[in-house]
Amino acid sequence: MGYFRDSPEELPVYVGTNEAKKNCIIVQNGDNVFAAVRLFLMKKLKEVTDKKKTSLLKNIDEKLTEAARELGYSLEQKTKKMKQRDKKVVTKTFHGAGLVVPVDKNDVGYRELPETDGNVLLV
């Protein structure tokens, strides 16, 4: 679980998770840690069969939800801001998050690659 950024200079776009053993796909889990942890709790609640553990997880969920509301954080998995970002994706990537390239007033985009031309040719 971690913050996903399109550019190091920008604020994080969302909190993403992936399961390396399963695949390399990054799954969007809200735009803050409260939403991501709540989604994780909901997933665990579906898996747990022990009543004691279920009760504990529900209690944590209630406290987390209350704290998020008091602090003004959204608990949605996909916020409006995230949906807007998805519309700006210019190409899909192997991890599924896509690539967003900033454009100027002439609708021309440019984004530096963190690799040299020689390394790109080797790929």
MARRO-248564 format. One line per 8 residues: for each residue x, z, y of C-alpha. Coordinates in Angstrom, 2 decimals. Layout:
BEGIN
X/Z/Y | ...
This chain:
BEGIN
0.00/0.00/0.00 | 1.38/-0.93/3.39 | 0.70/-2.49/6.75 | 0.75/-6.30/6.89 | 2.03/-7.99/10.05 | 2.12/-11.66/10.95 | 5.08/-10.99/13.23 | 7.38/-7.97/13.56
6.64/-7.81/17.30 | 2.86/-7.49/16.77 | 0.75/-4.58/15.63 | -0.26/-4.58/11.95 | -3.18/-6.85/11.10 | -4.38/-4.85/8.11 | -3.39/-2.54/5.28 | -2.61/-4.50/2.15
-2.07/-3.58/-1.47 | -0.82/-5.39/-4.52 | -0.07/-4.62/-8.12 | 3.35/-6.06/-8.91 | 2.82/-5.84/-12.68 | -0.46/-7.73/-12.40 | 0.32/-10.43/-9.79 | 1.78/-10.85/-6.34
-1.52/-11.22/-4.47 | -1.92/-9.01/-1.38 | -5.44/-7.60/-1.13 | -6.85/-6.64/2.28 | -7.95/-3.00/2.40 | -9.17/-2.44/5.94 | -7.29/-2.29/9.20 | -6.21/1.35/8.94
-5.01/3.90/6.38 | -8.38/5.71/6.33 | -10.16/2.57/5.08 | -7.42/1.81/2.54 | -7.42/5.33/1.09 | -11.23/5.36/0.94 | -11.26/2.06/-0.97 | -8.66/3.52/-3.35
-10.88/6.59/-3.84 | -13.92/4.39/-4.54 | -11.93/2.49/-7.17 | -10.81/5.73/-8.81 | -14.37/7.11/-8.77 | -15.49/4.14/-10.87 | -12.71/4.79/-13.41 | -12.98/8.59/-13.74
-15.35/10.07/-16.32 | -14.44/13.76/-15.93 | -17.10/15.55/-13.84 | -14.56/17.91/-12.26 | -12.36/15.04/-11.10 | -15.39/13.10/-9.89 | -16.53/16.07/-7.84 | -13.06/16.50/-6.34
-12.81/12.81/-5.43 | -16.27/12.87/-3.81 | -15.27/15.92/-1.79 | -12.11/14.17/-0.56 | -14.18/11.09/0.27 | -16.62/13.12/2.37 | -13.81/14.79/4.33 | -11.99/11.49/4.81
-15.16/9.74/6.01 | -15.91/12.56/8.45 | -12.36/12.53/9.86 | -12.39/8.73/10.24 | -15.70/8.83/12.12 | -14.49/11.63/14.41 | -11.34/9.67/15.23 | -13.20/6.37/15.61
-11.66/4.47/12.70 | -13.56/1.82/10.78 | -13.95/2.22/7.01 | -14.80/-1.44/6.36 | -12.70/-3.39/3.89 | -12.78/-6.48/6.10 | -13.26/-5.92/9.83 | -14.26/-8.49/12.42
-10.63/-8.66/13.60 | -9.47/-9.43/10.05 | -12.09/-12.17/9.67 | -10.88/-13.73/12.93 | -7.32/-13.70/11.58 | -8.46/-15.42/8.38 | -9.83/-18.28/10.51 | -6.39/-18.70/12.13
-4.56/-19.08/8.80 | -2.91/-22.51/8.76 | -1.75/-22.51/5.15 | -2.05/-20.44/2.00 | 0.95/-18.54/0.71 | 1.93/-17.44/-2.79 | 0.88/-13.86/-1.99 | -2.53/-14.96/-0.71
-2.29/-13.52/2.82 | -1.76/-16.93/4.41 | 0.39/-17.91/7.35 | -0.71/-17.58/10.96 | 1.27/-19.60/13.49 | 0.85/-18.82/17.20 | -0.17/-21.85/19.27 | 0.34/-22.64/22.96
-2.17/-24.04/25.47 | -1.62/-27.55/24.04 | -2.60/-26.34/20.56 | 0.98/-26.76/19.32 | 2.32/-24.07/17.05 | 5.83/-23.04/16.14 | 7.17/-20.24/14.01 | 10.81/-19.73/13.13
11.72/-19.50/9.48 | 13.91/-16.55/8.52 | 16.05/-18.96/6.46 | 18.62/-21.58/7.31 | 17.87/-25.27/6.82 | 20.38/-25.32/3.96 | 18.64/-22.51/2.09 | 15.26/-24.17/2.56
16.64/-27.39/1.06 | 17.83/-25.46/-1.99 | 14.32/-24.24/-2.66
